[in-house]
Amino acid sequence: MARLTSDHPLVIGRVVGDVVDSFVPSVNMRVTYNSSNQVNNGHELFPSCLTVKPKVDVQGGDMRSFFTLIMTDPDVPGPSDPYLREHLHWIVTDIPGTTDSSFGKERVSYEMPRPNIGIHRYAFFLYKQKGRHTVSCPSTRDRFNSRAFAHENELGLPVAAIYFNCQRETAARRR
């Protein structure tokens, strides 16, 4: 597989650049909310559909490989001035290859998206671990830094990533 090109949705959406450096995808990851809302890069999902943690399928690697999944919001408090970038929404570690996130260890519980101002990006990153039980988690969700987290845990660059957009839902949109 090749490094992400300038026309890739993760690059166009500035997830690569704002949050992580360019990488070579080597594992397939599928994120699905409520068994029917599959996450596609750059598509919009409504907060009312995101109340329960998604199923994240890892397709690649093998049962001897372990992965760490993180979910962040890089647009806190708002996309025009994200001075609190990033907010951590979820961490699952020790996910065996060819399984899903339910087989891993939830280290930071899932927090549903609640954007207040503007359209926020919510990104999922999958990293290959050097071994089992090798990832330490932050003590706070605020001002999380994906690059620093990966560096501190010797995870390297992501092996897969996907993101969606989400904005505050008005009562009329919930109908």
MDTraj code that builds the backbone (N, CA, C; nanometers):
import mdtraj as md
import numpy as np

residues = "MET ALA ARG LEU THR SER ASP HIS PRO LEU VAL ILE GLY ARG VAL VAL GLY ASP VAL VAL ASP SER PHE VAL PRO SER VAL ASN MET ARG VAL THR TYR ASN SER SER ASN GLN VAL ASN ASN GLY HIS GLU LEU PHE PRO SER CYS LEU THR VAL LYS PRO LYS VAL ASP VAL GLN GLY GLY ASP MET ARG SER PHE PHE THR LEU ILE MET THR ASP PRO ASP VAL PRO GLY PRO SER ASP PRO TYR LEU ARG GLU HIS LEU HIS TRP ILE VAL THR ASP ILE PRO GLY THR THR ASP SER SER PHE GLY LYS GLU ARG VAL SER TYR GLU MET PRO ARG PRO ASN ILE GLY ILE HIS ARG TYR ALA PHE PHE LEU TYR LYS GLN LYS GLY ARG HIS THR VAL SER CYS PRO SER THR ARG ASP ARG PHE ASN SER ARG ALA PHE ALA HIS GLU ASN GLU LEU GLY LEU PRO VAL ALA ALA ILE TYR PHE ASN CYS GLN ARG GLU THR ALA ALA ARG ARG ARG".split()
xyz = np.array([
    [0.0843, -0.1185, 0.0000],
    [0.0000, 0.0000, 0.0000],
    [0.0885, 0.1244, 0.0000],
    [0.0330, 0.2337, -0.0508],
    [0.1093, 0.3575, -0.0653],
    [0.0654, 0.4608, 0.0387],
    [0.1535, 0.5582, 0.0590],
    [0.1237, 0.6702, 0.1482],
    [0.0003, 0.7441, 0.0963],
    [-0.0757, 0.8061, 0.1848],
    [-0.1956, 0.8797, 0.1445],
    [-0.1589, 0.9950, 0.0514],
    [-0.2356, 1.0106, -0.0555],
    [-0.2104, 1.1163, -0.1533],
    [-0.2931, 1.2395, -0.1207],
    [-0.2648, 1.3495, -0.1884],
    [-0.3301, 1.4775, -0.1595],
    [-0.4805, 1.4756, -0.1866],
    [-0.5293, 1.3781, -0.2634],
    [-0.6728, 1.3715, -0.2908],
    [-0.7469, 1.2735, -0.1988],
    [-0.6775, 1.2168, -0.0995],
    [-0.7410, 1.1252, -0.0053],
    [-0.8279, 1.2056, 0.0916],
    [-0.9470, 1.1555, 0.1283],
    [-1.0361, 1.2294, 0.2195],
    [-0.9736, 1.2683, 0.3534],
    [-0.8835, 1.1859, 0.4079],
    [-0.8179, 1.2212, 0.5346],
    [-0.7254, 1.3412, 0.5179],
    [-0.6683, 1.3583, 0.3994],
    [-0.5822, 1.4731, 0.3700],
    [-0.6680, 1.5947, 0.3394],
    [-0.7693, 1.5774, 0.2549],
    [-0.8593, 1.6885, 0.2201],
    [-0.9281, 1.7423, 0.3454],
    [-0.9698, 1.6514, 0.4354],
    [-1.0363, 1.6906, 0.5597],
    [-0.9414, 1.7389, 0.6673],
    [-0.8115, 1.7469, 0.6359],
    [-0.7070, 1.7964, 0.7248],
    [-0.6897, 1.7137, 0.8526],
    [-0.7411, 1.5909, 0.8534],
    [-0.7147, 1.5023, 0.9668],
    [-0.5656, 1.4683, 0.9650],
    [-0.5175, 1.4337, 0.8436],
    [-0.3731, 1.4194, 0.8251],
    [-0.3200, 1.5611, 0.8138],
    [-0.2333, 1.5970, 0.9022],
    [-0.1814, 1.7340, 0.9095],
    [-0.2178, 1.7957, 1.0430],
    [-0.3481, 1.8080, 1.0709],
    [-0.3919, 1.8666, 1.1981],
    [-0.3706, 1.7715, 1.3153],
    [-0.3907, 1.6406, 1.2930],
    [-0.3927, 1.5463, 1.4040],
    [-0.2798, 1.4433, 1.3966],
    [-0.2594, 1.3861, 1.2807],
    [-0.1534, 1.2866, 1.2611],
    [-0.0743, 1.3203, 1.1354],
    [0.0439, 1.2628, 1.1264],
    [0.1254, 1.2784, 1.0063],
    [0.0803, 1.1770, 0.9019],
    [0.1180, 1.2012, 0.7774],
    [0.0835, 1.1106, 0.6695],
    [0.1379, 0.9711, 0.6997],
    [0.0616, 0.8693, 0.6621],
    [0.0984, 0.7318, 0.6926],
    [0.0602, 0.6413, 0.5761],
    [0.1049, 0.5182, 0.5849],
    [0.0715, 0.4166, 0.4851],
    [-0.0319, 0.3232, 0.5472],
    [-0.1574, 0.3261, 0.5007],
    [-0.2576, 0.2338, 0.5554],
    [-0.2170, 0.0898, 0.5262],
    [-0.2216, 0.0058, 0.6290],
    [-0.1824, -0.1337, 0.6094],
    [-0.2843, -0.2319, 0.6660],
    [-0.3896, -0.1797, 0.7281],
    [-0.4951, -0.2608, 0.7873],
    [-0.6278, -0.1966, 0.7500],
    [-0.7288, -0.2779, 0.7265],
    [-0.8625, -0.2236, 0.7014],
    [-0.9376, -0.2133, 0.8332],
    [-1.0071, -0.1011, 0.8495],
    [-1.0860, -0.0777, 0.9701],
    [-1.2242, -0.0315, 0.9272],
    [-1.3273, -0.0919, 0.9857],
    [-1.4649, -0.0516, 0.9569],
    [-1.5313, -0.0127, 1.0884],
    [-1.5899, 0.1074, 1.0908],
    [-1.6559, 0.1600, 1.2099],
    [-1.8050, 0.1708, 1.1808],
    [-1.8870, 0.1078, 1.2665],
    [-2.0312, 0.1064, 1.2445],
    [-2.1039, 0.1395, 1.3748],
    [-2.1941, 0.2372, 1.3677],
    [-2.2801, 0.2718, 1.4813],
    [-2.4159, 0.2041, 1.4630],
    [-2.4704, 0.1501, 1.5699],
    [-2.6053, 0.0920, 1.5708],
    [-2.6268, -0.0095, 1.4595],
    [-2.5266, -0.0832, 1.4247],
    [-2.5277, -0.1885, 1.3225],
    [-2.5708, -0.1437, 1.1832],
    [-2.5986, -0.0150, 1.1639],
    [-2.6405, 0.0277, 1.0297],
    [-2.5748, 0.1571, 0.9807],
    [-2.5205, 0.2366, 1.0700],
    [-2.4575, 0.3633, 1.0300],
    [-2.3071, 0.3450, 1.0178],
    [-2.2631, 0.3075, 0.8978],
    [-2.1195, 0.2881, 0.8763],
    [-2.0533, 0.4235, 0.8561],
    [-1.9388, 0.4436, 0.9204],
    [-1.8637, 0.5685, 0.9086],
    [-1.7883, 0.5677, 0.7760],
    [-1.8060, 0.6758, 0.7013],
    [-1.7316, 0.6984, 0.5779],
    [-1.6622, 0.8323, 0.5901],
    [-1.5394, 0.8416, 0.5428],
    [-1.4613, 0.9646, 0.5553],
    [-1.5393, 1.0866, 0.5080],
    [-1.5515, 1.1846, 0.6000],
    [-1.6109, 1.3123, 0.5657],
    [-1.7624, 1.3176, 0.5653],
    [-1.8297, 1.2052, 0.5855],
    [-1.9756, 1.2067, 0.5871],
    [-2.0245, 1.2563, 0.7223],
    [-2.1478, 1.3063, 0.7247],
    [-2.2036, 1.3596, 0.8494],
    [-2.2897, 1.2556, 0.9189],
    [-2.2717, 1.2446, 1.0501],
    [-2.3579, 1.1630, 1.1349],
    [-2.4167, 1.2550, 1.2412],
    [-2.5380, 1.2244, 1.2839],
    [-2.6050, 1.3069, 1.3844],
    [-2.5757, 1.2553, 1.5249],
    [-2.5599, 1.3458, 1.6227],
    [-2.5313, 1.3030, 1.7603],
    [-2.6301, 1.2002, 1.8144],
    [-2.7572, 1.2110, 1.7765],
    [-2.8575, 1.1172, 1.8270],
    [-2.8317, 0.9737, 1.7825],
    [-2.7492, 0.9545, 1.6793],
    [-2.7142, 0.8202, 1.6312],
    [-2.5841, 0.7689, 1.6930],
    [-2.5222, 0.8499, 1.7794],
    [-2.3883, 0.8192, 1.8290],
    [-2.3838, 0.7964, 1.9797],
    [-2.4981, 0.7662, 2.0396],
    [-2.5059, 0.7561, 2.1851],
    [-2.4366, 0.6319, 2.2403],
    [-2.4293, 0.5259, 2.1614],
    [-2.3679, 0.4008, 2.2040],
    [-2.2388, 0.3807, 2.1246],
    [-2.1352, 0.3294, 2.1913],
    [-2.0069, 0.3112, 2.1232],
    [-2.0240, 0.2246, 1.9988],
    [-1.9455, 0.2545, 1.8960],
    [-1.9572, 0.1804, 1.7706],
    [-1.8863, 0.0454, 1.7763],
    [-1.9140, -0.0365, 1.6779],
    [-1.8383, -0.1597, 1.6577],
    [-1.7261, -0.1245, 1.5612],
    [-1.6056, -0.1603, 1.5946],
    [-1.4896, -0.1326, 1.5103],
    [-1.4260, -0.2651, 1.4716],
    [-1.4366, -0.3001, 1.3436],
    [-1.3779, -0.4229, 1.2918],
    [-1.2367, -0.3958, 1.2423],
    [-1.1448, -0.4815, 1.2817],
    [-1.0060, -0.4735, 1.2362],
    [-0.9845, -0.5900, 1.1399],
    [-0.9598, -0.5567, 1.0153],
    [-0.9414, -0.6594, 0.9124],
    [-0.7996, -0.6505, 0.8593],
    [-0.7143, -0.7317, 0.9135],
    [-0.5744, -0.7308, 0.8749],
    [-0.4907, -0.7738, 0.9923],
    [-0.3672, -0.7953, 0.9685],
    [-0.2834, -0.8460, 1.0762],
    [-0.3196, -0.9908, 1.1005],
    [-0.2928, -1.0383, 1.2184],
    [-0.3257, -1.1764, 1.2550],
    [-0.3530, -1.1793, 1.4047],
    [-0.3873, -1.2948, 1.4560],
    [-0.4228, -1.3058, 1.5980],
    [-0.3041, -1.2814, 1.6912],
    [-0.1838, -1.2755, 1.6369],
    [-0.0663, -1.2459, 1.7196],
    [-0.0381, -1.0951, 1.7237],
    [-0.1100, -1.0183, 1.6419],
    [-0.0938, -0.8726, 1.6396],
    [-0.1974, -0.8096, 1.7308],
    [-0.1581, -0.7000, 1.7978],
    [-0.2508, -0.6283, 1.8843],
    [-0.2537, -0.4824, 1.8423],
    [-0.3718, -0.4220, 1.8537],
    [-0.3926, -0.2860, 1.8058],
    [-0.4539, -0.1983, 1.9142],
    [-0.4263, -0.0687, 1.9035],
    [-0.4859, 0.0325, 1.9903],
    [-0.5734, 0.1221, 1.9038],
    [-0.6944, 0.1466, 1.9512],
    [-0.7896, 0.2338, 1.8830],
    [-0.8095, 0.3589, 1.9673],
    [-0.7993, 0.4760, 1.9039],
    [-0.8350, 0.5998, 1.9741],
    [-0.9366, 0.6762, 1.8902],
    [-1.0224, 0.7499, 1.9575],
    [-1.1208, 0.8378, 1.8928],
    [-1.1032, 0.9756, 1.9547],
    [-1.0847, 1.0762, 1.8687],
    [-1.0665, 1.2123, 1.9185],
    [-1.1486, 1.3126, 1.8387],
    [-1.1678, 1.4284, 1.8995],
    [-1.2286, 1.5451, 1.8349],
    [-1.1205, 1.6525, 1.8295],
    [-1.0670, 1.6813, 1.7104],
    [-0.9614, 1.7827, 1.6998],
    [-1.0137, 1.9259, 1.6904],
    [-1.1451, 1.9465, 1.6988],
    [-1.2045, 2.0782, 1.6746],
    [-1.2658, 2.1417, 1.7987],
    [-1.2043, 2.1213, 1.9145],
    [-1.2565, 2.1727, 2.0410],
    [-1.1946, 2.3096, 2.0706],
    [-1.2714, 2.4106, 2.1099],
    [-1.4157, 2.4090, 2.1288],
    [-1.4949, 2.4293, 1.9994],
    [-1.4311, 2.4839, 1.8958],
    [-1.4981, 2.5012, 1.7675],
    [-1.3974, 2.4958, 1.6549],
    [-1.4407, 2.4588, 1.5352],
    [-1.3479, 2.4407, 1.4243],
    [-1.2754, 2.5680, 1.3787],
    [-1.3338, 2.6844, 1.4016],
    [-1.2661, 2.8072, 1.3577],
    [-1.1520, 2.8475, 1.4513],
    [-1.1562, 2.8018, 1.5770],
    [-1.0489, 2.8303, 1.6715],
    [-1.0348, 2.7119, 1.7686],
    [-0.9742, 2.6020, 1.7219],
    [-0.9663, 2.4807, 1.8041],
    [-0.8506, 2.4835, 1.9047],
    [-0.8479, 2.5872, 1.9877],
    [-0.7342, 2.6056, 2.0785],
    [-0.7254, 2.4991, 2.1876],
    [-0.8295, 2.4199, 2.2066],
    [-0.8251, 2.3118, 2.3059],
    [-0.7985, 2.1759, 2.2405],
    [-0.7614, 2.1769, 2.1150],
    [-0.7377, 2.0530, 2.0378],
    [-0.6507, 1.9589, 2.1168],
    [-0.6773, 1.8351, 2.1257],
    [-0.7868, 1.7508, 2.0888],
    [-0.8615, 1.7104, 2.2160],
    [-0.9842, 1.6581, 2.1988],
    [-1.0573, 1.5996, 2.3106],
    [-1.0666, 1.4499, 2.2851],
    [-1.0277, 1.3703, 2.3850],
    [-1.0269, 1.2249, 2.3727],
    [-1.1661, 1.1694, 2.4016],
    [-1.2156, 1.0859, 2.3118],
    [-1.3479, 1.0257, 2.3289],
    [-1.3451, 0.8772, 2.3622],
    [-1.2324, 0.8087, 2.3301],
    [-1.2335, 0.6641, 2.3515],
    [-1.0946, 0.6066, 2.3282],
    [-1.0544, 0.5092, 2.4097],
    [-0.9335, 0.4299, 2.3843],
    [-0.9631, 0.2836, 2.4160],
    [-0.9307, 0.1977, 2.3196],
    [-0.9372, 0.0535, 2.3389],
    [-0.7999, -0.0014, 2.3004],
    [-0.7394, -0.0815, 2.3868],
    [-0.6071, -0.1386, 2.3586],
    [-0.6173, -0.2913, 2.3477],
    [-0.5091, -0.3510, 2.3054],
    [-0.4962, -0.4966, 2.2998],
    [-0.6054, -0.5637, 2.2161],
    [-0.6430, -0.4999, 2.1042],
    [-0.7413, -0.5589, 2.0125],
    [-0.6664, -0.6579, 1.9233],
    [-0.7016, -0.7859, 1.9281],
    [-0.6339, -0.8823, 1.8415],
    [-0.6680, -0.8561, 1.6945],
    [-0.5703, -0.8763, 1.6064],
    [-0.5946, -0.8613, 1.4637],
    [-0.7043, -0.9555, 1.4179],
    [-0.7775, -0.9171, 1.3151],
    [-0.8886, -0.9927, 1.2556],
    [-1.0085, -1.0072, 1.3490],
    [-1.0216, -0.9191, 1.4498],
    [-1.1388, -0.9221, 1.5384],
    [-1.2021, -0.7833, 1.5396],
    [-1.2742, -0.7508, 1.6457],
    [-1.3300, -0.6161, 1.6585],
    [-1.2978, -0.5611, 1.7972],
    [-1.3331, -0.4336, 1.8175],
    [-1.2959, -0.3629, 1.9403],
    [-1.3497, -0.4284, 2.0666],
    [-1.4570, -0.5063, 2.0566],
    [-1.5118, -0.5709, 2.1766],
    [-1.4157, -0.6757, 2.2336],
    [-1.3178, -0.7194, 2.1554],
    [-1.2196, -0.8170, 2.2027],
    [-1.1008, -0.7492, 2.2711],
    [-1.0934, -0.6166, 2.2632],
    [-0.9855, -0.5431, 2.3274],
    [-1.0228, -0.5013, 2.4682],
    [-0.9354, -0.4202, 2.5275],
    [-0.9577, -0.3717, 2.6632],
    [-0.9906, -0.2219, 2.6563],
    [-1.1128, -0.1867, 2.6965],
    [-1.1525, -0.0457, 2.6964],
    [-1.0805, 0.0240, 2.8112],
    [-0.9895, 0.1141, 2.7767],
    [-0.9075, 0.1822, 2.8779],
    [-0.9623, 0.3196, 2.9126],
    [-1.0242, 0.3874, 2.8144],
    [-1.0941, 0.5135, 2.8378],
    [-1.2331, 0.4929, 2.7790],
    [-1.3361, 0.5019, 2.8629],
    [-1.4715, 0.4692, 2.8192],
    [-1.5193, 0.5629, 2.7079],
    [-1.6093, 0.5122, 2.6271],
    [-1.6647, 0.5868, 2.5149],
    [-1.7443, 0.7072, 2.5651],
    [-1.7188, 0.8207, 2.5056],
    [-1.7938, 0.9435, 2.5336],
    [-1.8547, 0.9891, 2.4013],
    [-1.9858, 0.9994, 2.3962],
    [-2.0513, 1.0349, 2.2700],
    [-2.0179, 1.1784, 2.2273],
    [-2.0148, 1.2038, 2.0980],
    [-1.9896, 1.3391, 2.0476],
    [-2.1013, 1.4354, 2.0882],
    [-2.0613, 1.5553, 2.1311],
    [-2.1561, 1.6617, 2.1674],
    [-2.1005, 1.7960, 2.1204],
    [-2.0910, 1.8163, 1.9902],
    [-2.0360, 1.9432, 1.9415],
    [-2.1292, 2.0597, 1.9743],
    [-2.0713, 2.1708, 2.0203],
    [-2.1520, 2.2883, 2.0526],
    [-2.1503, 2.3921, 1.9414],
    [-2.0339, 2.4141, 1.8830],
    [-2.0167, 2.5207, 1.7850],
    [-1.9615, 2.4622, 1.6558],
    [-2.0310, 2.4807, 1.5462],
    [-1.9793, 2.4423, 1.4155],
    [-1.9789, 2.2923, 1.3901],
    [-1.9176, 2.2556, 1.2791],
    [-1.9077, 2.1169, 1.2366],
    [-1.7733, 2.0606, 1.2839],
    [-1.7783, 1.9583, 1.3667],
    [-1.6579, 1.8967, 1.4224],
    [-1.6233, 1.7700, 1.3458],
    [-1.4935, 1.7410, 1.3403],
    [-1.4453, 1.6145, 1.2868],
    [-1.4210, 1.5208, 1.4048],
    [-1.4634, 1.3970, 1.3901],
    [-1.4361, 1.2939, 1.4901],
    [-1.3573, 1.1849, 1.4189],
    [-1.2373, 1.1595, 1.4684],
    [-1.1463, 1.0691, 1.3990],
    [-1.1158, 0.9458, 1.4827],
    [-1.1090, 0.8333, 1.4139],
    [-1.0670, 0.7057, 1.4721],
    [-0.9304, 0.6726, 1.4133],
    [-0.8359, 0.6378, 1.5001],
    [-0.7023, 0.5973, 1.4563],
    [-0.6726, 0.4597, 1.5135],
    [-0.6158, 0.3751, 1.4305],
    [-0.5767, 0.2422, 1.4726],
    [-0.4253, 0.2317, 1.4618],
    [-0.3626, 0.1886, 1.5709],
    [-0.2169, 0.1744, 1.5768],
    [-0.1824, 0.0296, 1.6079],
    [-0.0743, -0.0195, 1.5510],
    [-0.0268, -0.1535, 1.5832],
    [0.0659, -0.1432, 1.7037],
    [0.0370, -0.2235, 1.8056],
    [0.1181, -0.2257, 1.9275],
    [0.2411, -0.3136, 1.9081],
    [0.3442, -0.2844, 1.9862],
    [0.4653, -0.3671, 1.9843],
    [0.4424, -0.4994, 2.0555],
    [0.3470, -0.5016, 2.1463],
    [0.3146, -0.6233, 2.2212],
    [0.1876, -0.5998, 2.3009],
    [0.1453, -0.7017, 2.3736],
    [0.0246, -0.6900, 2.4547],
    [0.0555, -0.6172, 2.5851],
    [-0.0397, -0.5417, 2.6361],
    [-0.0278, -0.4692, 2.7636],
    [0.0883, -0.3695, 2.7623],
    [0.1085, -0.3002, 2.6512],
    [0.2220, -0.2078, 2.6411],
    [0.1798, -0.0613, 2.6334],
    [0.0494, -0.0340, 2.6405],
    [0.0002, 0.1024, 2.6218],
    [-0.0470, 0.1602, 2.7541],
    [0.0025, 0.2803, 2.7864],
    [-0.0461, 0.3508, 2.9045],
    [-0.1339, 0.4662, 2.8573],
    [-0.2385, 0.4923, 2.9328],
    [-0.3385, 0.5903, 2.8906],
    [-0.3289, 0.7197, 2.9701],
    [-0.3751, 0.8297, 2.9105],
    [-0.3690, 0.9591, 2.9782],
    [-0.4678, 0.9664, 3.0944],
    [-0.4436, 1.0586, 3.1847],
    [-0.5302, 1.0743, 3.3015],
    [-0.6467, 1.1691, 3.2742],
    [-0.6428, 1.2403, 3.1614],
    [-0.7500, 1.3338, 3.1278],
    [-0.7845, 1.3229, 2.9801],
    [-0.9069, 1.3599, 2.9471],
    [-0.9516, 1.3592, 2.8078],
    [-0.9169, 1.4907, 2.7368],
    [-0.9036, 1.5972, 2.8150],
    [-0.8816, 1.7301, 2.7580],
    [-0.7392, 1.7477, 2.7085],
    [-0.7270, 1.8250, 2.5997],
    [-0.5968, 1.8572, 2.5395],
    [-0.5145, 1.7324, 2.5089],
    [-0.5840, 1.6296, 2.4655],
    [-0.5178, 1.5064, 2.4222],
    [-0.4384, 1.5369, 2.2952],
    [-0.3308, 1.4639, 2.2739],
    [-0.2498, 1.4826, 2.1544],
    [-0.2181, 1.3451, 2.0963],
    [-0.2786, 1.3155, 1.9805],
    [-0.2605, 1.1837, 1.9185],
    [-0.1150, 1.1549, 1.8865],
    [-0.0449, 1.2550, 1.8337],
    [0.0967, 1.2342, 1.7991],
    [0.1790, 1.2007, 1.9235],
    [0.1589, 1.2778, 2.0307],
    [0.2341, 1.2553, 2.1547],
    [0.1987, 1.1199, 2.2157],
    [0.0708, 1.0851, 2.2147],
    [0.0262, 0.9559, 2.2678],
    [0.0946, 0.8416, 2.1933],
    [0.0958, 0.8484, 2.0615],
    [0.1587, 0.7434, 1.9801],
    [0.3093, 0.7369, 2.0082],
    [0.3722, 0.8531, 2.0212],
    [0.5158, 0.8566, 2.0475],
    [0.5488, 0.7974, 2.1849],
    [0.4736, 0.8399, 2.2877],
    [0.4986, 0.7934, 2.4248],
    [0.4797, 0.6425, 2.4393],
    [0.3905, 0.5861, 2.3575],
    [0.3619, 0.4425, 2.3662],
    [0.4298, 0.3611, 2.2562],
    [0.5224, 0.4261, 2.1841],
    [0.5985, 0.3612, 2.0770],
    [0.5086, 0.2900, 1.9774],
    [0.4011, 0.3609, 1.9357],
    [0.3053, 0.3034, 1.8419],
    [0.3381, 0.3369, 1.6961],
    [0.4185, 0.4398, 1.6767],
    [0.4482, 0.4809, 1.5397],
    [0.3301, 0.5524, 1.4762],
    [0.3228, 0.5456, 1.3453],
    [0.2136, 0.6091, 1.2721],
    [0.0916, 0.5168, 1.2704],
    [-0.0274, 0.5729, 1.2477],
    [-0.1457, 0.4863, 1.2388],
    [-0.1314, 0.3849, 1.1258],
    [-0.2030, 0.2743, 1.1389],
    [-0.2112, 0.1756, 1.0308],
    [-0.3457, 0.1851, 0.9596],
    [-0.4399, 0.2593, 1.0206],
    [-0.5704, 0.2855, 0.9604],
    [-0.6309, 0.4071, 1.0299],
    [-0.7172, 0.4774, 0.9580],
    [-0.7872, 0.5930, 1.0151],
    [-0.9136, 0.6190, 0.9342],
    [-1.0106, 0.6784, 1.0004],
    [-1.1343, 0.7186, 0.9352],
    [-1.1954, 0.8300, 1.0198],
    [-1.2711, 0.9200, 0.9560],
    [-1.3340, 1.0265, 1.0337],
    [-1.4719, 1.0584, 0.9777],
    [-1.5533, 1.1216, 1.0633],
    [-1.6845, 1.1708, 1.0204],
    [-1.7025, 1.3108, 1.0745],
    [-1.7997, 1.3803, 1.0191],
    [-1.8346, 1.5144, 1.0645],
    [-1.9618, 1.5065, 1.1472],
    [-1.9743, 1.5995, 1.2413],
    [-2.0910, 1.6014, 1.3283],
    [-2.1119, 1.7438, 1.3765],
    [-2.2372, 1.7858, 1.3820],
    [-2.2684, 1.9172, 1.4364],
    [-2.3878, 1.9060, 1.5301],
    [-2.4070, 2.0113, 1.6068],
    [-2.5162, 2.0140, 1.7032],
    [-2.6477, 1.9900, 1.6297],
    [-2.7301, 1.9075, 1.6899],
    [-2.8559, 1.8698, 1.6288],
    [-2.9685, 1.9562, 1.6854],
    [-3.0426, 2.0199, 1.5975],
    [-3.1588, 2.0965, 1.6428],
    [-3.2760, 2.0017, 1.6606],
    [-3.3780, 2.0461, 1.7334],
    [-3.4950, 1.9627, 1.7547],
    [-3.5603, 1.9232, 1.6212],
    [-3.5602, 2.0133, 1.5250],
    [-3.6223, 1.9836, 1.3946],
    [-3.5467, 1.8726, 1.3212],
    [-3.4140, 1.8658, 1.3376],
    [-3.3340, 1.7657, 1.2674],
    [-3.3493, 1.6287, 1.3310],
    [-3.3919, 1.6210, 1.4570],
    [-3.4045, 1.4930, 1.5258],
    [-3.5301, 1.4161, 1.4871],
    [-3.6245, 1.4838, 1.4245],
    [-3.7523, 1.4194, 1.3913],
    [-3.7391, 1.3086, 1.2916],
])
top = md.Topology()
chain = top.add_chain()
for i, resn in enumerate(residues, 1):
    res = top.add_residue(resn, chain, resSeq=i)
    for name in ("N", "CA", "C"):
        top.add_atom(name, md.element.get_by_symbol(name[0]), res)
traj = md.Trajectory(xyz[None], top)
